[in-house]
Amino acid sequence: MIIKLAWRNIWRNKRRSIITIVSILIAVFLSVSMRSMQLGMYDYMIKSIVASYSGYIQIHANGYMDQQTIDNSIEVNDDLLDSIANINGVNNIINRLQTFSLASSGDLTKGVLIQGVEIEKENLLVDWNTRLDTGTFFSNNNSDVILAKGVASYLQKGVGDTVIFIGMGYHGMSAAGMYKICGIVDMRNPKINNLTVFMSLKNAQEYLSAPNIVTHIIIDKEVKIDERKLSISIKKELDNNQYEVMDWRELLPELEQTIKADNVGGLIMVFILYMIITFGIFGTVLMMTQERFYEFGVMISIGMKKLKLIKIVLLETITLSLIGVILGIFAALPIMYYFNIHPIKLASEQAEAMEKFGFEPIIPMSTNLEIPLTHAALIFCISLIISIYPVITILKLDTIKAMKS
């Protein structure tokens, strides 16, 4: 009987109920969209840097971060790699050899960052096929190189052309060589695009006269594993006097600080939105309660207990809140998924600011289902808290005064 009465009461005044539902729907939609955009931007920034540069966890020689030279590197062997691979949470181990050299093409020269990579293993961290602009990838055994888009543009080189590199090899050895360009990649990061050249790891070791030498061991973690906890586990396994283990937060503290500062601003905006939402929902509940004084007085006077009436009103509020929350989620999900696949492109000053930090000027929305569920639950709780007002009103209701109103 209580359920039937509550349901009939909701639709007895359709305009009032629709206003309440729409206010909750808009609240869920706005809060979810705003937070999805913000967290999506953070995820993009982290994935862009992690996939292109640092990895989630990086192992290098102790002191390498202070003096990043080829001489301060790691000699890898099967025992070292096996000890890391056996740690719970390690998904893939990727070796990289990194050095600075001078690239030359005719009258043009440019300082570049040469990265020796194992392309098959790099593909496990990020899909390189989506980055290939023209040409093909090298195999780990050939002497071809891949140029990032900005480097190729500056040197005015394309697939099939050759480029000369001159630098300092391992332990003072001279490093020089002429290499054929097999492909050009777009790293979707302006700074990396303007700086980086890729060789196979074996080819880079030969160029630098550094067999079995790497400067970085990149750890790709399993999806549900926290990189900070995994970093601690790896530190316990390795000799900390010889190796240094750092997660991306330690490697890129500026990025973490930027995200934290922006996140605080976002939370303040969400709080302000919640305040507006709360007063909006309270206004509709207040209007609903004031309009029903006479109804409440009549129902109590003919014998309905106040407790039962409170249950009906609470059930009405819960039903309206659930309908609004569910509709809000269904309204937000298509927007989230669409702008995740087709990110929002920034323009003018905002785009320039993003590019200065080394990011492509786009904002993809996050599709993490925790976002709509969390905010829907919060707004649902707000609705329930607001429903305390009609409960108190019923408890204090003077039946005679209510029927005269």
N, C-alpha and C positions, 0 to 999 in steps of 0.2 A: 504493500500500500504506500509506504514512504517513497519508494522508487517511482511509482506511478505518479504520485502527487508532485514530486520534484520535477519529473520530466514534463508534466502538463504545465506546471508553473513557469518553466523555462520558455515554452512556446506560447504561453498565454499573452505575453507581451513580446512579440517578435522583435520589434525595433530595439527595445532595451537589451535583449539577449544578443542580437546581432552586433550592437555597439560594443558590448563586453567582449564577445568573441573576436571581433576585428581588432580591438585594442590589444588583446593578448597576442593575436596573430602577428600584428605589426611589430610588437615588442620582441617576439622571438625572432622574426625575420631580420630586423635591424641588428640585434645583438649578435646573432649567429653570423650574418654577412660581414659585419665589422670585424669580428674576432677571426673569422676564417681568412679574411684578406690580410690581417696583420700576421697571423701565425703562418700563413702560406708564404708571405714575404720572408719571414725568418727561415723557414724550411728551405726556401730557394737559395737564400744567401749561404746557409750552412752547406747544403748539397753542392752548390756551385764551387765553393772554396775547397771543401773536403774532397770532392771527386777530381777536381782539376789540379789541386796543389798539395794539400797536407795529408789527406787521409784522416780517418777518425782517430787513429793512434799512429804515432811515428816513433821508430827506434833509430837512434843514430849514436855515433861515438860520443862519449862524455866530453862536453866542451865544444861540440860542433856548432851549437847555436851562437857561441861567442866568436868563433873563428871558422867561418864556412869555407874551408878550402878542401881540395881533393886529398891533401895529405892527412887531414883529420877525418878519416873514413873507417869503414868496417870491412874486415875480411870475412866473407860468409862461407859457411861450410854446412854440411848436412846435419851435424849434431846441433848447431845453433838453430837452424830452421825447424828441425824436428821438435826441439824443446819448446819452441814457441807454438808450433802447430798443435801440440798436445794439450794446450791450455784451453779450458772450457770457455766457449764464446768466440774463439778465433775462427773466422770463416775462410779467409784467404790471406796469404802472405805475398806481398808484391815488393820486389827489389827495384830500386832506382839508383842511378848514378847521375849526379848533377854537377855541372861546372859552367863557368862563364868563359866565353870565347869571343873572338872577333869574326864576324861573317863578312865575306867580301864578294862582290859581284861587279866586275868592271870598275868603274870609278866610285861605286857606292860601298860603304862599309857601315856595319852596325854591330854594337855589342849585343850578344844574344845569350840566353840561358839554354844550354844543351842538356836535355834530359834523356838519359839512356833508360829505356823502358822495355818490359816484357809485354808486348802488345796483347797477347792472349790473356794474360793475367789482369792487365789493366781493364780489359773488357768485362771482367767479373765485378769491377768496382763501378764502372759507368759504361754505358753503351757508346762505344766510339763510332759506330756506324752512323749515329745521328749527328756526329761532329764532322764527318768527312765532307768537305766542300767539293773538291775535285780530285781525280786520281785514285790511287789504291793505297792500302797499307803495306808496309814492308813486312817481311818475315823476320824471325829472330836471327836468321843466318846471313842476310844479305847486307849490302853496304849502302842501301838507299836511305834517304832522310825524308822526314815530313816537316813542312814549315807551317807554323801558325799563320793565319790569314794576314795579320798586320805585318809580320816579317816579310812574307812573300810580296805584299804590296809595296813595302819600302824598297826592297831589293829589285823590284820589277821582274820577278821570276815566276815561272809557272811549271807545271808538271813536265818532266823530261829535260829541264835545264839543269845546270850544275852550279854548285856554290862551294866556295872555299872557306874553311875554318882554320883559324890560327889561335893557339892558346898555350897554357902551361899544363903539362902533364903531371903524372904521379912522381913525387920526389924530385921535382925540378926538371923532369924530362920535357923536351919540346913536343908540342902537339900540333900537327898540321895535316890537312887532307882535303881532297876534292871529292864531293859527293853528289850523286844524282838525286834530284827531287822526284819522289814517286807520288806524293800526295800533298794536299793543302787542307788544313783543318780549321774549323771555326770553333774555338774553345768557349765561346759565349761569355767571355770575360775579357774586356778590352785590354787590361794590363797584360794578361797572359798572351793574348793574341799578338801584342806588339813586341813580345820579348822571346818567345819560346820556339825552339827547334827540337824535334824528337828523332832519336836514333834507336836502333835496337840496343839492348843492354850489352850484348857481346861486342857490337860495333863500337859503342862508346868506350868500353874497356880497352879495346885495341887502340882507339884514337888517343887515349890518355896513358897508354902503357900501364894499365892497372888491372891485370887479370884477377878475377874473383873478388874485386873490390866494389863496394857500393857505399853511397853516402846516406841513403835512407832505406829503412825497411818499413813499408807501409802495411798496417794491419787493417783488414776489412772485417768488421765484426758481424756477428749474427744479428738479425733485425731487432730482436727483443732484448738484446744485451745492452746494458748501460756502459758507455765507453769509459767512464771514470772508474767504475768497479773493475772492468777488464784491464785498464791501465795499471791498477794496483796489483792485480794478479800477475801481470807480466813482469812488473818490477821485482816481485818476490822471487820469480824464477831466474832472472838474469843478474849478472854481476854489476851492481850499480856503480862500481869504480871504473868499469869499462864501457858500460852502455847507459844511455839516457833515454827514458821512456816518457813521452808527452802525448796527451790527448789534444784535440784541436783547440780546446779552450786555452791551454797553456801555450800552444804555438801561435794562436791568434787572439791574444787578450783584447785587442782593440775591437775585433768583431763581436766578442762576447759582451763587452761594455756597451757597444752601440746597440746591440739587441736588448740588453737589460734596460738601458735608458729609454729606448723607444717603447719597450713593453710597459714600463711604468706609465708613460703618457697614454698608451692605449687603454690600460686598466682604469685610469682616471676618466677617460672618455666613456668607457663602458659603465663606470659607476654613475656618471652624470646621466647617461641614458637610462639606467635603472631607476634613478631618482624620478626622472620624468615619467617613466613607465609606471612606477609605483603610484604616483599622484594621479595619473590618468586612470588606472584601474580602480583606485580608491574612489575617484569621482563617480565612476559608473556604479560601484557598489553602494556608495552613499545615496545616489539618486534612486537606486533600486530599493534601498531600505526605507527612505523617506516616503516614497510612493506607496509603500505597502503597510504603513502604520495601521490604517483602518482594517485591512485584511488580517493582519496579525491579531488585532484586538478582537475581531469577530471569531476567529478560529479558537482563540483561548477561551472566550466567553461561552462557546458552545461545548467546551469540554476537552479540547486538545491540550495535552500537557506541554509546558514550555520546552521540556527536553526533546520531545518528539518534533516540535516545530523547529528547534535548533538543528536537529538531524536533517530535516527537509532542506533548510536553508544551506547547510553545509554541503549537502549532496548536490544542490543546484550549483553552488560555487565550484565544487570539484568537477562537475560535468562540464560547465562552461569553460573552466580552465583547461581541462583535458582536450576539449574540441579545439580551443584556440591554439594550444601548444602543438598538437598534432598537425593542424593546418599550417602553422608557422614553420614547422620542420619540413613539411612537404613543399612549401613555397621556397624555402631556402636551399634545399638539396640540389635542384636543377641549376640554380645560379652558381653554387659552389663547384659542381662538376663541369659546367660550361666554362667558367673562368679558370678552372684548373687546366683544361685542355687548350683554351684560347686565352692566355694571360692578358691582363690589362696592360697596355703599352703606355708608358709615361712619355711626356713631351716636354720640350723647352728646358726650363731651369731644373725641373725635377729629374729629367733624364740625364742632364749634365752632372747633377749631384751623384746619382747612382753610378755613372760611368767613372767618376773620379775615385770612387771606392773600389772600382774594378768589377762592377756588376752590369749585366745587360739590363737596360731600363724597362723591366717588366715586373708585374706583380701577379703571380698565379695564386689562386685561392687554395687553401688547404681543404682536402676532402676527408680529414680525420673525423670520424663519426662521434668522437668524444665531444667535439665542439657543440653540435646541435643538441646532443643529449644533456650535456652539462648546463647549457644556458636555458634549455627548456625546463630542466629540473629546478633551476634557480627561480625562473619566472613563475613556475607552478607553486613553489614554496611561498613566493611573494603573494600570490593570489590567496593562498590558504591563510597567511598571516593577516591579510586585509579582511578576510571573512570573520575575523574576531570581532570586528565592529558590529555587524548585524547580530552576532551571538550575544554580545553585551547589551545591545539595544533590546533584544527579546527578553533577556533576564531582568532588565530594569523596567520593562514595559508596564505601564499602568493601563489596564484594559479599558477603563471608562474614558480616560483622556484620549486613548488611541481611537476609540469608536466615535468620539466627538470631532476628531480631526478631519 
